[in-house]
Each structure stands twice: as structure tokens, then as C-alpha cells.
């Protein structure tokens, strides 16, 4: 039986935590940042968790 390959695009974007949730970084941080407020850019630096509805699909891509 061959091994199942990991989706490399998902591997670069998501990181599993110890309690089974999956971390992701926020979008809209890099491009066209000059008109965004300091507060917005600071909050976009932080990571967050993916939605519960997407957890099953992302875990399948990461072979978790």
C-alpha cells in the first residue's frame, strides 16, 4: 500500500496544535497595507484557528 502524500500548499499554511485544533495566519496583512490603520495591521499579525466546519477537510489534506 503506497503512502498518502501531504498537500504541500496546506502544509505551508496550517499547523496543528496539541489539542487537535489547527492554527492559521490571517489574510490581508501584506498587500496594500499603507491605507490600513496601525491597529488593523497589528491585529493581522496574530494567528488564529480555522473554522470548525473546515477542520475535517484540512486534517485530510495534512494526513492527520
Secondary structure, DSSP 8 states (H G I E B T S, - for coil): -------HHHHHHEEE-TTS-EEEE-SSSSTT-TTS-HHHHHHHTSEEE--GGGHHHHHHHHT-
